[in-house]
Amino acid sequence: MNLKINKFSIKLNQLQNGKEIIHWTVNKNMTNLFNSHAWKYSKCIENKGFSFNKEEILNILSKQDIDEAFLNISKWQNYKPTPLLLLNKLSKQLNLDKIYYKDESKRFDLKSFKALGGAYAVEKVAKKKKDIIVSSATAGNHGRSVAWGAKKLGLKCKIFISEYVSEERGKVMENLGAEVIKVKGGYENSLIECIKQSSKNNWEIIQDVAWNDYLLIPKLTMAGYSVMMKEITDQINKEEITHIILQAGVGGMAAAMVAGIARYLNNIPTIIVVEPDSAACVMESIKNGKIKKINILKESLMGGLSTNEVSLVPWQILKKSINYCISLPDDDIAKTMKLLACASFSQNKIIAGENSTPGIISLIAICNDEKMKKKINIKSDSKVLLIGCEGDTDEKMYQKLLKQ
């Protein structure tokens, strides 16, 4: 069966096991990827309180914490740096020097950068406390990492998920040996229930969200995430990144990468945080100069980024160190996933989940807005770093979006 959507040809083939696989081929006569489609951002604000200070950042997430995380994780079985790909076709279209894409779909068997955080925190806690039961609330990928870390150490694990987390994601965590408990409502409700039951049963909470009197574990997860920046530094071979676009939910990954910049890079790139427009809690906090809790009226397709409040430790780093915040609608997610899958942006076919798309979408949208492009100083010699934070961590959702 062949379908025509815009200027793309889609061929659906049946595999022997009954699953559908999608082959994408781009029309050779297509002169511009963006002619038939308006790539959009919702809002973009400048951080008026910007003041990047390496010493202050490394007082929050220390050099020792960052170095120790890399030392330990790099010794894990089957560890290897994930690829840093060049989106050479996209950079040509946008008239930029280079666009780097950190492909976390290849991170162990978990297909997400989260493998570096939760599992590392479990390992560190288990060294000090024996025979513990670990627990966590998750939108999917963090819980998978905690469950994986617990399984490696032979620990029992309780994972709390909201009603919006797919059955597929829940099954993956069950297959790693975790007991998965579904909670009515959104992510915040699952976290509240996790804290309640863990306190009652004396379970050890392994959470990537910080609150008053709960700071150590989130710092450990962030230290794990910073391994990405160590790998990137080695992979760019002394090239200077001019811009980096970082996804934010509660802000842990973004803050960890900022700390990695402070630890490893000689230059300070322009740092842009991107969020769903329905859950732009970092943007609202930057606008108000303090943590601002928001109401999520509609859950974003970017479920891992759909959070209503920035976490305490990440906020301490992000509030002065990011230059711009940008928010996006969900409109361009499926299209971006398809273009990555059919090698329209690079020489490589890239498997990218919905949470991997915001960096690409926001970069294209900025480049199509001459005023914003000039303000952010994106030019022909720019070298932009994007984080492909996950692969098809929910395979059913991935296939569904490719067919849209």
N, C-alpha and C positions, 0 to 999 in steps of 0.2 A: 504494500500500500504506500502510495506517495501523496504527501500533502504539500501545499504551498502556503506559507505564511509570510507575509511581507515579501522579502527577497531571499528567503531561506527555503531550501528543499529539505524535507524531512522524510527519511525512509525508516519504516518500522519493520523489524524482522523478528520472527519468533525463534527463541533459542530452544534447544532440545528439552531443557527443564521447564519450559512453559513460560519463562519470564520474557518480557519484552526488552529489547535493547534499542536505543535510538541512535541512528547515524545521521549526523548533520553535515551537509555540504553547502558551502557558500557559493552563490551564483558568481561566476567569474566577471560578469559585467557590472557587479556592484562596485561602484567607485567610492562610496563612503558609507561606513557602517551606521552613520547617524542621520542620514538624509530623511529617512522615513519615520523617525522616532525622536520625540523631544525628551531628552534625559533631564530629570528634574531634581532639584533640591527644594526643601520647604523654607528653611531659614538658615542664615549664616551670620554669626555674631563674632566680633573680635573681643578677646579677653583684655579688658582695660587694666586688669591687675597683673598682667604678665611680667614676670621677673625671674627668669631661669637661673637658679642658683644650685650648682652641683653639690656643694657642701651641705646645704639644707636638705636636698633630696636624699643624699646618702646618709643623713642623720636619721631619716625615717625608715628607709630600706637600706641597710648598711652594705658596704663593700664586702664585709665578711660574710653576711647572709647570702649575697649574690654569688660570691666565689664558691662558698660551701655547697650551694645548690648545684652549680655546674659540676663541681668535683664529684659529688655523689651520683647525680643523674647520668653523667657520662660513663659511669661504671655499670649502669643497669644492663641486663642482658638484652641484646638486640638494639641497644642505643646506636643511633647514627643521626647526624644533622639532617633535618628535612631540607628539600631542595629550595634554593632561591632562584626562581625562574625570571627570565626577562620577557615582559610583555612587549616584544619588539614590534608586532603589528599595530598594537594600540598606540605605542609611543610615536610611531610614524604617522598615524592618523591624527594624533593630537599635537604633532610637531614638538615633541619633548625629546631630550637626550636619551634618558633611560627610565623605564618603569620596572622596578623590582617587585616580585610577588613571592612572598614566603608561603610555601605550599604545605600547610599543616595537615592536609589529608593523608600524608605519609607518616604521621607521628605514631610510632608503634603500630598496634592493631586497633587503636582507639579512634584514629582519623581526626584528631583534634588536639590543639595546643593544650587543652585542659588536662591531658595526660601528664603533663609536667607538674601540675599544681597539687591537685587533691591527693594523688598517689604519693607524692613527695612528703606532704604534710602527714599522711598516715604513717609513713616510714619513720619520720622524725619523732612523732608522738609515741609510737610503739616501742621505740628504743628506751624510753623512760618509764613507760607503763606497760606491764605485761597482762595478757589475758583480758584485753579490753573488747568491748563491742563499740564499733564506730557507727556514727549516724551522720546524715547530711540531708539538706533540702536542695533540690536542683531543678533546672529547666531541661536537663538531659546530660550534657557533656561533663559537667563537674561531677555529678553523681556517678557517672560511668568511671571516671578516674578514681574516685574514692573506692568504689566497688572493686575495681581492678587492683588497687593498692592493698585492699583488705584481703583479697583472694591470694595475692602473692605471699602474704604473711600468715595465712590461715586464720584470719579474724572474721568474726561475724559482723554483718553490715546491715544497717537499716537505712533505706533511702525513701525520702518523702517527696512526692511530686504533686503538682497541682492537676486539676481536672483538664487543663489545657495541654498537658504533656501527652504526646501520642503514645498509643499502645506499643508501637514499634520501639520507641526509646525505652519504655519500661521493661519490655522483654529482654532487651540487650543487657540491662543491669541485672535482671533476674538470672540470666545465663551466666553472669559473672559471680553468682552465688549470693546476691543481695536479696533481702526481703524488701519489696517495693510497696509502699503505702500511699494510696492516692487520696488526696485531700480536696474537698470542695472549695472552689474559689481559685484565685491566682497564686503566683509564686509566694507573695508575702504570707498568705494563709498557710502554705506548706512549710515555710520557715518557722512560723509561730508554733505550729503543731510539732515540728521537729524539736524545737527548744523545750516545749512542754513535756513531751514524752521522754526526751533524753534526760532532763532534770529529774523526772520521777524515777527513771530506771537506772540512773547513773551511767548512761552511755556517753562516749566521748564524741562530741560534736566536731566534725571536720568541715568547716564552712569557709567559703571564699568571701563572705560578707563580714565586715567588722562592726562591732558596736562597743559601747562603753564596757570595759572589763573583759572584752573578747577581742584581743588584738594580735596575739602571737600566731594563731593558726592562719588567719588571712595573710599575715606577713610571709609565712612559710610558703603558701600557695603562690604568692606574687614572686617570691625568690625563685620558685620553680619556673614560672612563666618567663623570667628574665633570661633563661637559657637561650631562648630564641634570639635575643639581641646579641649574645655572645657568638652564636653561630653566624648571624648576619654579618657581624663585624669581620669575622674570618673570611666569609664568602665574598664580600665586596672588594677585598684586596686593595685597601687604602683609598678606594673611591669615596668621595664625600656626598652623602645623602643630603639633598637640599630640602626635601619635604617628606614628612611621614604622616600617613592617615591611619588613625587607630580607632577601631570600633570600641564602643563603651556600653556596657549594661550597668553593673554596679561600679565599674571603673577599674577592676583589678588588673586586667590585661593591659589596659592603656597606661596605668600608673607603673606597672612592672616594666613596660617598654621604655617609659620615660626614665626610670631608674637605671635601666640598661644603657640608655643614651648617656646619662651622667657618668656611668661607670666605664663605658667602653669607647665612646666616640670622642674624637678630638674637637669636632665642630658641633654646633647645636642647630639641627635642622628646624624649619618651621613645622610645628606640631599641630595637627588638626584632629579633633575628636569628632566622630560621626555616630549618630544615634537615629533610631526610628523617630519620626515626628510625633508619634503617639506616646512616646516614652523618653522624651529628651530631658532626663533628670540632671545630667551634667550641665547641659546648656542653661537650664533654669537656675541651677546653683551658681554658675559663673555670672549670670546676669544679676543675681541677688547678692553675690559676695559671701554666701553661706549655703550650707546644705538645704536644699529646697525639695520637699517631698511633693510629688505630683499625683494626680488622679489619672489612671489609665482607663480611658473610656472604651477603647477597643484594642485587643491584643494584636501586636504586629506579627506578621509572618516571620520576622526575625526574632523568634522566640527567646533566643539566648540573650538578646539585647533589650527585651521588654521588661524593664524593671522601673520601679517608681521612686527609687532613692539611691543616690550615690553612696557607696560604702565609706566609712570613716577614714580608714588608712589611705585608700586611694585618693580621697578628697584632699588630704594633707599635701599630697604630691601634685595633684592635677590643678589645684586652684591658682597656682602661680606659674605653672610650667607649660601650659598649652596656649597656643596663639589664637586659635579659632575653634568654634563649635559649629557643626553643620548638622541639620536634621533632614531626613528623607522620608518620602512616602514609600509604600510597598510596591508601587507601580512597575518598577524596572527590575525587580528581583529575578523573576523567571527568565526574562530575556537575557539578563547578564549571565545566569547559570548556563543557558544554552550556548551563548557565544564563547564562554570558556570551554564548554564541553566539545565544541566543534573546531577548536584551535583557531578561532577568528581573532583572538587577541595576542596569540603567541605561536611559536612552532609546536607547542605542546598542547595536547588535549588535557584539560584540567578538570578534575571532579571537584566541584565547589558547592558546599551547602549554602543555604540561604543567608547564613550569618557571615559568609565570606564575601558577599557581593557589595556591601556599602562603600568600601574604599574605591572600587572601580566606578560605581555609579556617581559618587560625589566628585571624583576627579573629572569624569567626562562632563558632568553638569557644570562644574566650575570653568572648565576650558571652553564651554559653549556660552559662557557669560563673560564677555570681554572686560567689563567693569570689575567683576569679582576676581577674574584671573589676574588682572593687573594689581589689584589690592593685595592678593596673596603672593604676588610676585612669582607666578609660574611662567617660565620662559622656555625658549628653545634649548637652553643648556641645563634645564632642571633635571634632577635625578630623584625620582619619587619612589618611596617605599610603601607598599601595600601589604596587608596581612591577610592571607587566605586562611582564616582561623580554623576551618573545618572542611571535611569532605562530605560524603553522603552518610552522615551519622544517623539519619533517618532515611533508609533506602526507599521506602514507599513514598515518602514525601518528595524525595529527590526525583523519582521517576514521574510522579504526578506533575511536578512543576516543569519538567522538561517537555511534557506533552501539551502544556498550555499554549 
